[in-house]
């Protein structure tokens, strides 16, 4: 909760690790809704026994951790939920609003750029070359897709 409302202030706050960002003056009902959404995400229990492995990455749901080449990669709860959703839907385009509702909650009122910031931070942690991602592909105008086979060329309409 801050008085700094410029776009760059919001982006910097999110890049420094904030899961959400609210500018003063604020609506107390919105603040309560955001807190409830954060608590719901915190209270969600991971599915026991599930894990996903793609190339050098292994996401262990029960242990709530990500391994890259056998080494643990630290993820925030939001990053973990986002990665889990992507890995659970290989090859499927996940629309921006669908991801926001699933990860941040249906009553999320924040900027949709929050998703872009978290995707960028997640790419920095899991991709060997974040500027040319193998795993998390952007589908322009729609959302994101988990690439089930690293290195596979994406085919677009008209190719």
N, C-alpha and C positions, 0 to 999 in steps of 0.2 A: 504494500500500500504506500503510494508515494505521490508527491506533488509534481513529479517530473513526467510530463505527458507527451514529449516529443517522440516521434517514431524511433529515433536512434537510442533514446533512453530506454524505451520498451525492449528493443532488440538487444541492447547491451545487458539489461537485467535478465532476459531469458537466456542469453548466451553464458552468463555467469552462473547459471544453475537454477534460476527461479522456475517453478512449475507454472506460475501464473503471475499476472501483473495487473494491478488496479490503480487508477489515477484518482486523486482527490479532486473535487468532491465526489463522493461515491454514494451509491444507494445501499443502505444497510441490508436490504433484502437480497440484493445481488451478491453482496459479500457472504451472507449466510449460505446462499445457493452454491457459491464457489467452494466454500469450506465443506459443505455436505458432499459435493462431487469429489473433492480430494479424499475425504474420509471413506467414501464408497470404494474408491480405487485402492486405498490402503487396506481396507478390510476384505477385499476380494482374495480368496484363497486360491493358489495355483492348483491346477489339476494334478493329482498325484500320479507319478510314474511316467508322464509324458516328457519326451525330449525330441528335439529336432536337430538334425545334423545336415549341413550343406558344406561341402568342401572342407575348409579348415575351421569352420564354425560349428559349435555344438551348444544349443540352448537347453539347459536342464531346468524344466519347469518346477519339479519338486524341490530342487535345491535352490531355485531362484538365482541361477547364475549362468553366465555366458563364458564359454571357453573358446579361445582362438589359438590354434596350434597348441592346445593343451594348457595354455596360460589363461588365468581368469581375467576377464575384462570387466571393469567396474561400470555398472549401468545405474542410472537413476531409476526409481520405480516407473516413471513415465516412459523412459527409453526402453525398459524391459517390456512393459505392456505393448508398446508400439512394435518392437521387434517380434514379440510373440504373435501379435495379430498378423504381421507380414508373413512370418514363417508358417503360420497355420493355413495360409491361403496362397501357396506357390502358384505363380503364373496368372493369378487373378488380379485385375485392376481394382484397387481399393480407392474409392472416391474420397476426396478430401473430407466432405461432410460425414461420410460413413466412419472414417477414422477418428475425426474429432469427437463424434458422438460416442464411439466405443471406448476411446482412451480417456477423453476429458469429461465425458458425461453429456447427456442430452441437454442439460441446462447450462452448458458452457457458453458464456457471453463474450469471450475474448476474441482477439484478432486471429484470423485464420493463418496469419504468418507464423504463429506459434508452432504450427505443425512443420513448416519449412525449416525453422530453426532447429527443432528437435531431430528432424531427418538429417540435416547437415551434421549435427553433433554425433548422431548415431553412425553416419557414414565415416566420420573421422575416426571413430573407434573400431569399426569392423572392416572397412575397405582397405585394401593395400594401396589403392590410388583413389582417394575420395573425389578427385575431379573427373575421373572416369570410372564410376562405380560398376562393380560386377554384380552385386547382390540387390541393392535397392535402386530400381529404375524409376525415373520420373516419366509419367505419361502425361504429356503437356495438355493442359486444359481439363484433365480429369482427376489425377491423383498419383498414386504410386503402385508399383508392383514388385513383389519379391521374385527375383530371377531364380528359377529352380536349378538351372545349370550354369554356374559361373563360366563366363567367356562365350556363352551362346549369343549369336548375333540376334538382335531384335529385328523383327520384320514389321514394317509399318505399311499401311495401305498405300498402294502406289509403287512399292518396291518391286 
